[in-house]
Amino acid sequence: MRRRVLITVALTAALSLAGAAQTRFMYSSGQGLNPAYEGWAPNADGSFTLVFGYMNSNWQQEFDIPVGAMNAIEPGGPDQGQPTHFYPRRNPFLFSIRVPADFGNKELIWTLTANGKTEKAYASLKSDYQIDPQVISTEVGGDFGSLRDELRTNIPPELTVVETKRSVKAGEPVSLVATAKDPDNIPARRGSPKPLPEGQTPTISAAALYRPPSSIVAQSGPGLRFSWIVYRGNAAAVKFTPDQMKTWTDTRAYANSPWSPPWTIPLPPADNKWQTQVTFSEPGTYVLRGVASDGSLFTYENVTVIVTK
């Protein structure tokens, strides 16, 4: 069994209990932020891709940590493409770093400091950290945790974003256009749940309400989906229209839903083209990340937006 580093930190209490007693271990804020090394995969040219994510032990508190002493990847950094905005809870397989074929026994170390706590993730090419599409799928609950062999040959979604560098004034909306496709339909979308009978009120079990922290990447079974997140910049100053799917588990999202988790995955647009408007209330440089997922694998594309007064 592959070793995991730093991923289980702060999850133990949430996993051990369900129901009302579990609330003692749920924190809206004040807890730590743990970088996570997800594993490595070989590339055809002999190089290797190291994959990272993070675990925010808070259920509501988000962090903005600029690249520097409190958010650094070394050696070779401190900036190696990591996020500076951190959403709540478990956010795996969020970015990657390519290292050369002669990386050998070296390590990359990602250091994060939040709420006065400093944590590190150590990335190496040790054999028990090697990952493939099936491993990624099972780690994020893709296809409901299936171990089917076809997941090893799963192809990640194709994603194209129109205009990856934009400029806009604060308060003025800018349009984002992304096209996403699932080239192999693996894992295949399953049927949507049936709605409750008319007049019946949805009920949420304590186990569902206090389910363990989940992920920034949209999960809950197979099916193509797409969403924008704020990767760098003050997310509180960013407004998407329409609102983007809450890609991490949010108990509030179930309050008006006729289904218990896993919830219905919205169907893609007929032309597989997602059109979104985004407005910034503050000047600055923002990086928005488009996340396309087939429920198991993910493809990312960034848009840099320079916002002026």
C-alpha positions as CSV (number, residue, x, y, z in Angstrom):
1,M,0.0,0.0,0.0
2,R,1.4,3.4,-1.0
3,R,2.4,5.7,1.8
4,R,0.6,9.0,2.0
5,V,2.2,12.1,3.6
6,L,0.4,14.9,5.4
7,I,-2.9,14.0,3.8
8,T,-4.4,12.3,6.9
9,V,-3.3,15.1,9.2
10,A,-6.4,16.8,10.7
11,L,-8.7,14.1,9.1
12,T,-8.5,11.5,11.8
13,A,-11.1,13.0,14.1
14,A,-13.5,13.8,11.2
15,L,-13.2,10.2,9.9
16,S,-13.6,8.5,13.3
17,L,-17.0,9.8,14.4
18,A,-20.3,10.6,12.7
19,G,-23.4,12.6,13.8
20,A,-23.6,15.2,16.6
21,A,-20.6,14.0,18.5
22,Q,-18.5,14.7,15.4
23,T,-19.1,18.4,15.7
24,R,-16.6,18.6,18.5
25,F,-13.9,18.0,15.9
26,M,-15.1,20.4,13.2
27,Y,-13.5,23.8,13.1
28,S,-14.7,26.7,11.0
29,S,-11.4,28.6,11.5
30,G,-8.2,28.7,13.4
31,Q,-6.7,25.4,12.3
32,G,-3.7,24.7,10.2
33,L,-3.0,24.3,6.5
34,N,-1.0,21.2,5.3
35,P,0.7,21.0,1.9
36,A,0.5,17.5,0.5
37,Y,2.7,15.6,-1.9
38,E,0.3,13.3,-4.0
39,G,3.0,11.4,-5.9
40,W,4.9,11.2,-9.1
41,A,4.5,9.9,-12.6
42,P,7.1,9.3,-15.4
43,N,7.0,11.2,-18.7
44,A,7.8,9.9,-22.1
45,D,11.0,12.0,-22.4
46,G,12.4,10.6,-19.2
47,S,11.5,13.4,-16.9
48,F,9.0,13.1,-14.0
49,T,5.9,15.0,-12.9
50,L,5.5,15.6,-9.2
51,V,1.9,16.3,-8.1
52,F,0.8,18.4,-5.1
53,G,-2.3,19.4,-3.3
54,Y,-3.2,20.6,0.3
55,M,-5.4,20.0,3.3
56,N,-7.0,23.0,4.9
57,S,-8.4,21.7,8.2
58,N,-10.9,24.5,8.5
59,W,-14.4,24.1,7.1
60,Q,-14.8,27.8,6.3
61,Q,-11.6,29.8,6.7
62,E,-9.7,30.5,3.5
63,F,-6.2,31.8,3.2
64,D,-4.3,34.1,0.9
65,I,-0.6,33.4,1.3
66,P,1.7,35.1,-1.3
67,V,4.7,33.3,-2.6
68,G,7.6,33.9,-0.2
69,A,8.9,32.6,3.1
70,M,5.4,31.4,4.1
71,N,4.6,29.8,0.8
72,A,7.7,28.4,-0.8
73,I,8.9,25.4,-2.8
74,E,12.6,24.8,-2.7
75,P,15.2,24.3,-4.1
76,G,14.6,26.3,-7.2
77,G,11.8,28.5,-5.9
78,P,10.2,30.0,-4.0
79,D,7.7,30.3,-6.9
80,Q,7.1,27.0,-8.7
81,G,3.5,27.6,-9.7
82,Q,1.8,26.8,-6.4
83,P,-1.5,28.4,-5.4
84,T,-1.6,31.5,-3.2
85,H,-5.4,31.2,-2.4
86,F,-6.4,28.2,-0.3
87,Y,-10.0,27.0,-0.1
88,P,-11.3,24.9,2.8
89,R,-10.7,21.2,3.3
90,R,-9.0,18.6,1.2
91,N,-7.8,19.8,-2.2
92,P,-5.8,17.1,-4.0
93,F,-3.9,16.9,-7.3
94,L,-4.1,20.6,-7.8
95,F,-0.8,21.4,-9.5
96,S,2.3,19.7,-10.7
97,I,6.0,20.4,-11.2
98,R,8.2,18.7,-13.9
99,V,11.6,17.6,-12.8
100,P,14.5,16.3,-15.1
101,A,15.4,12.7,-15.7
102,D,18.4,13.0,-13.4
103,F,16.4,14.2,-10.4
104,G,17.5,11.0,-8.6
105,N,17.3,11.1,-4.8
106,K,16.7,14.8,-4.6
107,E,13.6,16.3,-2.9
108,L,11.4,19.3,-3.4
109,I,10.1,20.8,-0.2
110,W,6.9,22.9,-0.1
111,T,6.5,25.0,3.1
112,L,3.3,26.6,4.1
113,T,2.6,28.8,7.2
114,A,-1.0,29.6,8.2
115,N,-2.5,30.5,11.5
116,G,1.0,30.6,13.0
117,K,1.6,26.9,12.1
118,T,4.3,25.9,9.6
119,E,4.0,22.6,7.7
120,K,6.1,21.0,5.0
121,A,5.6,18.4,2.2
122,Y,8.5,16.4,0.9
123,A,8.4,15.3,-2.7
124,S,10.7,12.6,-4.0
125,L,10.8,9.8,-6.5
126,K,10.5,7.0,-4.0
127,S,8.8,4.0,-5.6
128,D,5.8,3.9,-3.2
129,Y,4.8,7.4,-4.3
130,Q,4.3,6.5,-8.0
131,I,0.8,7.2,-9.3
132,D,-1.2,6.4,-12.4
133,P,-4.7,7.3,-13.5
134,Q,-6.3,4.5,-11.5
135,V,-4.5,5.5,-8.3
136,I,-5.6,9.1,-8.8
137,S,-9.2,8.0,-9.4
138,T,-9.4,5.9,-6.2
139,E,-7.7,8.7,-4.2
140,V,-10.4,11.3,-5.1
141,G,-13.3,8.9,-5.1
142,G,-13.7,8.8,-8.8
143,D,-16.3,6.4,-10.2
144,F,-17.3,5.9,-6.6
145,G,-13.9,4.4,-5.7
146,S,-13.9,1.8,-8.5
147,L,-10.8,-0.3,-9.1
148,R,-11.7,-1.2,-12.6
149,D,-8.7,-1.7,-14.9
150,E,-10.0,0.5,-17.6
151,L,-9.3,3.5,-15.3
152,R,-5.6,2.9,-15.9
153,T,-6.1,4.0,-19.5
154,N,-8.5,6.9,-18.7
155,I,-7.7,10.0,-20.7
156,P,-8.1,13.3,-18.9
157,P,-10.6,15.9,-20.3
158,E,-9.6,18.1,-23.2
159,L,-9.7,21.8,-22.1
160,T,-9.3,24.9,-24.2
161,V,-9.7,28.4,-22.7
162,V,-10.1,31.4,-25.0
163,E,-7.7,34.3,-24.1
164,T,-5.5,33.4,-21.1
165,K,-4.3,36.9,-20.5
166,R,-6.9,39.6,-19.8
167,S,-7.1,43.2,-18.6
168,V,-10.1,44.9,-17.0
169,K,-11.1,47.7,-14.7
170,A,-12.4,47.0,-11.2
171,G,-16.2,46.6,-11.3
172,E,-16.4,45.8,-15.0
173,P,-17.3,42.2,-16.0
174,V,-15.1,40.2,-18.2
175,S,-16.2,37.1,-20.2
176,L,-14.5,33.8,-19.8
177,V,-15.1,31.1,-22.4
178,A,-13.9,27.5,-21.9
179,T,-14.5,24.4,-24.0
180,A,-14.2,21.0,-22.2
181,K,-14.7,17.5,-23.6
182,D,-14.2,13.9,-22.3
183,P,-12.5,12.2,-25.2
184,D,-13.1,8.6,-24.0
185,N,-16.2,8.9,-21.7
186,I,-14.3,7.0,-19.0
187,P,-15.6,6.8,-16.4
188,A,-19.1,6.9,-18.1
189,R,-21.7,9.2,-16.7
190,R,-24.4,7.4,-14.7
191,G,-28.1,8.2,-14.5
192,S,-29.2,11.1,-12.4
193,P,-31.1,10.4,-9.1
194,K,-34.9,10.7,-9.1
195,P,-36.3,13.8,-7.4
196,L,-38.4,13.3,-4.3
197,P,-42.2,13.2,-4.6
198,E,-43.9,16.6,-4.7
199,G,-44.3,18.1,-1.3
200,Q,-41.7,15.8,0.4
201,T,-39.0,17.7,2.3
202,P,-35.4,16.5,1.9
203,T,-33.7,15.2,4.9
204,I,-30.0,15.0,5.5
205,S,-28.5,12.4,7.8
206,A,-26.0,13.4,10.5
207,A,-23.4,11.2,8.7
208,A,-24.0,13.1,5.5
209,L,-24.0,16.5,7.2
210,Y,-20.7,15.8,8.9
211,R,-19.1,13.8,6.2
212,P,-15.3,14.1,6.2
213,P,-13.7,17.0,4.4
214,S,-13.6,16.5,0.7
215,S,-12.0,18.2,-2.3
216,I,-11.7,21.3,-4.4
217,V,-11.9,19.2,-7.5
218,A,-15.5,18.2,-8.3
219,Q,-16.1,14.6,-7.4
220,S,-19.2,12.6,-6.6
221,G,-19.0,10.1,-9.4
222,P,-18.3,10.1,-13.2
223,G,-19.4,12.7,-15.6
224,L,-17.8,15.7,-17.3
225,R,-17.9,19.0,-15.4
226,F,-16.1,22.3,-15.3
227,S,-15.7,25.1,-12.8
228,W,-13.6,28.2,-12.2
229,I,-11.6,28.7,-9.0
230,V,-9.4,31.6,-7.8
231,Y,-5.9,30.2,-7.9
232,R,-4.0,33.4,-7.0
233,G,-5.5,36.6,-5.6
234,N,-8.2,37.6,-3.2
235,A,-11.2,35.4,-3.8
236,A,-13.4,37.6,-1.7
237,A,-13.0,40.3,-4.4
238,V,-14.0,37.9,-7.3
239,K,-17.6,37.3,-8.4
240,F,-18.5,34.7,-11.0
241,T,-21.8,34.8,-12.9
242,P,-23.3,32.3,-12.9
243,D,-22.0,31.1,-9.5
244,Q,-19.5,28.3,-9.9
245,M,-20.2,24.9,-8.6
246,K,-19.0,24.5,-5.0
247,T,-16.2,22.0,-5.8
248,W,-15.4,21.2,-2.3
249,T,-18.0,19.5,0.0
250,D,-20.2,22.3,1.5
251,T,-22.9,21.2,3.9
252,R,-24.9,24.3,3.0
253,A,-25.1,23.0,-0.6
254,Y,-27.3,20.2,0.6
255,A,-29.8,22.3,2.5
256,N,-32.2,22.8,-0.5
257,S,-31.3,19.7,-2.4
258,P,-33.7,16.8,-3.0
259,W,-30.9,14.4,-2.9
260,S,-28.4,13.2,-0.4
261,P,-24.8,13.1,-1.5
262,P,-23.5,12.2,-4.1
263,W,-25.5,15.0,-5.7
264,T,-26.5,15.4,-9.4
265,I,-23.6,16.5,-11.6
266,P,-24.9,19.3,-13.9
267,L,-25.0,18.3,-17.6
268,P,-22.5,20.0,-19.8
269,P,-23.7,22.6,-22.3
270,A,-24.8,21.2,-25.6
271,D,-21.7,22.6,-27.3
272,N,-19.4,21.8,-24.4
273,K,-18.7,25.5,-24.1
274,W,-18.9,27.1,-20.7
275,Q,-19.4,30.8,-20.7
276,T,-18.9,32.8,-17.5
277,Q,-18.6,36.4,-16.5
278,V,-16.3,37.4,-13.7
279,T,-16.1,40.8,-11.9
280,F,-13.3,42.0,-9.6
281,S,-14.0,44.6,-6.9
282,E,-10.4,45.3,-6.2
283,P,-7.4,46.1,-8.4
284,G,-4.6,43.6,-8.6
285,T,-3.3,40.6,-10.6
286,Y,-5.4,37.5,-10.3
287,V,-4.9,34.0,-11.6
288,L,-8.1,32.0,-12.3
289,R,-7.9,28.3,-12.8
290,G,-10.4,26.5,-14.9
291,V,-10.8,22.9,-13.7
292,A,-12.3,20.3,-16.1
293,S,-12.9,16.8,-14.6
294,D,-14.4,13.5,-15.8
295,G,-14.9,12.5,-12.1
296,S,-11.4,10.8,-12.0
297,L,-8.8,12.9,-13.7
298,F,-8.4,16.7,-14.1
299,T,-7.2,19.2,-16.6
300,Y,-6.3,22.8,-15.7
301,E,-5.9,26.0,-17.6
302,N,-5.1,29.4,-16.1
303,V,-6.2,32.8,-17.0
304,T,-4.2,35.8,-15.7
305,V,-6.3,38.9,-15.2
306,I,-4.8,42.3,-14.5
307,V,-7.4,44.5,-12.8
308,T,-6.9,48.3,-12.7
309,K,-8.8,51.1,-11.0
